[in-house]
């Protein structure tokens, strides 16, 4: 099934306006869920952000039933946890679900190109094996993507440290600058909402790199990975 066909089916499905069924439908149409494989906790978080209601991961399966019945959504277990994805996503034809690339859009991977090849290959080696290493590498990728976006736009000086123009500011300041400055197309490098989530991801990377008493777990990373992908998609438009 192509997404165009799934969209037609979704448009024919009628739900009460304020129901979770309708919110799931809207999130799919907005490309916010199920266009890449997602855990129940990730979908529940998207629903919480959209509805401001207290929604548990355990209820996701209940509200997915009409979408499964209509052939729009598929689900399976990976390492004992339920994965959800759209029927237009060729999940099994990509890499095995235990790899990072199963969660990463191929189009975006091609857009980022060779500059990130080693980073993503390294990330794939530790994905689902080491939360600490994964958090650190994701932090590096975020930092690197902001740098190359500004460099491509000819605005790298915006990232210079005011106290030492030979150095680049730290990642938190880079995120703030990226959400404030606009590229040649007149839009910010990353949206303010994306910046908030990136700072949470930065915190995980900082803890993995600098706090030897802390451990980062994959479940924490999975809660943020879709926001990281969103940030990379926004930044890739400036590269």
Buried (B, 14 or more C-beta within 10 A) or exposed (E): EEBEEBBEBBEEBEBEEEEBBBBBBBBBBEEBBBBBBBBBBBBBBBBEEBEEEEBEBEEBBEBBEBBBEBEBBBBEEBEEEBBBBBBBBEBEEBBEBEBBBBBBBEEBBEBBEEEBEEBBEBBBBBBBEBBBBBBBBBBBBBBBBBBBBBEBBEBBEBBEEEEEEEEBBEBBEBBBBBBEBEBEEEEBBBBEEBBEBBBEBBBBBBBBBEEEEEEBEBEBBBBBBBBBBBBBBBBBEBB
